[in-house]
């Protein structure tokens, strides 16, 4: 086939309509099973480039081995003369690679432009990345630590970082985008096949962002339209359905799962101070309520901050401020690593967290951080 006819054919094969339903691409030696409408075009381009690599690898190595055998030294005779110029060969290894690179460029550029421009009817989900956590926020105010998306509908993720550079990568969807502090970035995709049973797709952070970078792996669930609509509604009001007296042990552990990458319950220090008794002054609730505590904050005893006539009237005010303005006061010897949860946790969620701190002795110190029942840990709330 002439090259002039080959280019449009390759472009057509590599740029299928993004919004149209497409079959899932099968798992190969190099790639996992594809699950988005981008999978077919991206996998085709990947395979096309790969086969070019295979061809030239075996061609070059084969010629090299042939030359090694044919022109090996025989006895003491040394043949040092050879051709110094071949116009046909030089034009060939210049023109052919140029044509291949141009074809690959147009294939890649066409796919790149499609992947960067989300359809007007895309469902928008706001994403906040921080060390070491993802928060996915939906239009009705619902939030989730894992990503839930509707099947058969384009989804647009609008992303920002609260601290350092992160990168969101969903390998089965063949999409990846850096999440940069100080700006918004976005990516879109469409998955037509719902995940069934316990199946899900992995979401990774692929920019090293610190000690617990590997803890930023999350799950992506694809739900059919009716299930997704029900999930969004329930997720948006799950906290409101919990009675006040049950808030600390039903909502507390679920919210603490977002804190667990930096804080422990067993007294062992991590990126941030443990909620348990890590410095001999009691757990976080006891040391915040002890008027004689020597627990150090900003190089001074915590007791200088909490009490009548001081900056914080009581421990709850101090703990609430620590959640909303975490870097105003720093616990010794930790640095300003905690992001603010302002706008992410409402008053009821903060009450649940503080309530869990107040009843910390009732909870298991290991995930899923459930409330103990008769000496055993009860299942964590879903």
ABEGO torsion letter per residue (X at the ends): XBAAAAAAAAAAAABBBAABBBBBBBBBAABBBBABAAAAAAAAAAAAAAAAAAAAAAAAAAAAAAAAAAABBBEABBBABBBABBAAAAAAAAAAAAAAAAAAAAAAAAAAAAAABBBAABBBBBBBBBOBBBBBBBAAGBBBABBBBBBGBBBBBBBBBABBBBBBBBAAAGBBBBBBBGBBBBBBBBBABBBBEABBBBBBBABBAEAAAAAABBBBBBBBAAAAAAAAAAAAAAAAABBAAAAAAAAAAAAAAAAAAABBAAGBBBABBBABBAAGAEBAAAAAABAABABBBGGBBAAAABEBGBABABAAAAAAAAAABAAABBBOABBBABBBABGABBAAAAAAAAAAAAAAAABBABOAGBBBBGGBBBBBBX
